[in-house]
Each structure stands twice: as C-alpha cells, then as structure tokens.
Amino acid sequence: MSTDTWKTMKAKRFYSFALACLMFAISQQLFENYILWFGFRDRSVSELDFAEHTLANCFVWFSIAMGVWFLSLGLLSFRVEIKKQLMCACILFLFAAAISIALDLYFRSYMMDSSGG
C-alpha cells in the first residue's frame, strides 16, 4: 500500500470521527441553551418557547443519532470504503439543519414570544 493511499484512508477516518465529535458538541450546546434552561421559574412558557423547545429536542436527538452514525462510519472505514455514505450523511444533516432553521423562522414569524408587549 502506498503512502498516499494510507494518508487518504487516515484522512477519511479522521473526517468521520471529527464529524461525530461535532455532532455531539452541537447536541450538547443545544441541550444547554434550549432544553436545560426552559421556561421561567414559575414554569410558564410562551408558545414560541414551547415550539422552539420541541424543535430543539428533536434536533438534539437527531444530532446524537448522526454522531453515532458518523462514529460507526469511522469504525467501518477500517474495512470498507465509506466515501458515499459519509457524503450522504453530511447532506442529510445539512438538509435537516436547513429544515429546522426554516421551521424556527416560521415559528418566529407568527408566534408570540416571552419578551412582553
């Protein structure tokens, strides 16, 4: 095996493991910002806060699932070629992120938030 092929294989493994770490970091950040500090002390929430909480909860679980998938692709890369699967997983995550952002913008366009009058 030539050194160029070896470096390419190591880079592909690195990408999948780095993406797995990124997915776990994204889910941790979303959890800390949107799920952990949900609502006021009296447990009242606005409809926008509730909708964003539900959306963030779904996206956190999706990010964890994608992190596990990227981790498994990294482990699988020792035996088979993962270029197509890695590209499809990245496109799927970007598509889900775009949908989540669009939904959040849609929610913000017509729902009342907790900022007051």
Legacy VTK file of the C-alpha trace (Angstrom):
# vtk DataFile Version 3.0
C-alpha trace
ASCII
DATASET POLYDATA
POINTS 117 float
0.000 0.000 0.000
1.470 3.344 -0.993
1.830 6.198 1.474
-0.654 8.371 -0.472
-3.368 5.747 -0.125
-2.569 5.350 3.567
-2.785 9.129 4.140
-6.104 9.283 2.270
-7.534 6.455 4.370
-6.394 8.123 7.587
-7.945 11.419 6.479
-11.293 9.770 5.739
-11.285 8.145 9.171
-10.390 11.472 10.736
-13.283 13.217 8.963
-15.866 10.763 10.221
-14.562 10.866 13.799
-14.321 14.678 13.693
-17.894 14.905 12.403
-19.030 12.583 15.201
-17.397 14.879 17.767
-19.017 17.868 16.070
-22.467 16.237 16.251
-22.025 15.526 19.954
-20.834 19.100 20.558
-23.831 20.513 18.663
-26.263 18.388 20.656
-24.591 19.400 23.933
-24.741 23.101 23.035
-28.400 22.903 22.004
-29.229 20.986 25.151
-27.571 23.608 27.353
-29.174 26.566 25.572
-32.687 25.416 24.689
-33.617 22.434 26.827
-31.858 22.814 30.168
-32.981 26.426 30.762
-36.547 26.011 29.538
-39.221 28.366 30.881
-39.368 30.734 33.802
-39.213 29.810 37.470
-42.994 29.621 37.650
-42.928 27.178 34.687
-44.831 29.490 32.365
-43.665 29.477 28.764
-44.760 31.257 25.653
-45.966 29.359 22.629
-42.757 30.256 20.780
-40.619 28.932 23.624
-42.614 25.714 23.677
-42.318 25.276 19.898
-38.571 26.001 19.956
-38.135 23.604 22.878
-39.823 20.809 20.945
-37.823 21.588 17.798
-34.547 21.724 19.751
-35.380 18.454 21.477
-35.943 16.731 18.136
-32.769 18.223 16.670
-30.695 17.212 19.705
-31.806 13.598 19.339
-31.176 13.759 15.588
-27.668 15.155 16.204
-26.915 12.378 18.683
-28.107 9.787 16.162
-25.962 11.359 13.443
-22.987 11.393 15.828
-23.413 7.682 16.458
-23.746 7.122 12.706
-20.546 9.078 11.979
-18.768 7.163 14.737
-19.886 3.858 13.235
-18.770 5.036 9.791
-15.373 5.853 11.253
-15.086 2.363 12.696
-16.380 0.839 9.479
-13.808 2.773 7.454
-11.104 0.376 8.617
-12.685 -2.320 6.432
-14.661 -0.742 3.603
-14.875 2.456 1.586
-17.208 4.982 3.228
-16.968 7.925 0.852
-20.566 7.698 -0.433
-22.085 7.008 2.963
-20.166 9.899 4.521
-21.302 12.297 1.810
-24.937 11.159 2.095
-24.859 11.530 5.883
-23.424 15.061 5.597
-26.087 16.041 3.065
-28.804 14.544 5.290
-27.582 16.539 8.289
-27.389 19.772 6.305
-30.901 19.156 4.974
-32.244 18.534 8.488
-30.478 21.646 9.794
-31.944 23.754 6.988
-35.433 22.423 7.727
-35.000 23.143 11.446
-33.850 26.694 10.764
-36.738 27.254 8.358
-39.228 25.919 10.919
-37.783 28.153 13.620
-38.043 31.203 11.372
-41.620 30.237 10.530
-42.461 29.896 14.225
-40.911 33.285 14.955
-42.950 34.918 12.194
-46.343 34.332 13.804
-45.935 33.180 17.422
-45.693 35.443 20.438
-42.506 35.224 22.426
-41.879 35.910 26.099
-40.359 39.369 25.609
-43.591 41.146 26.505
-45.642 43.921 24.921
LINES 1 118
117 0 1 2 3 4 5 6 7 8 9 10 11 12 13 14 15 16 17 18 19 20 21 22 23 24 25 26 27 28 29 30 31 32 33 34 35 36 37 38 39 40 41 42 43 44 45 46 47 48 49 50 51 52 53 54 55 56 57 58 59 60 61 62 63 64 65 66 67 68 69 70 71 72 73 74 75 76 77 78 79 80 81 82 83 84 85 86 87 88 89 90 91 92 93 94 95 96 97 98 99 100 101 102 103 104 105 106 107 108 109 110 111 112 113 114 115 116
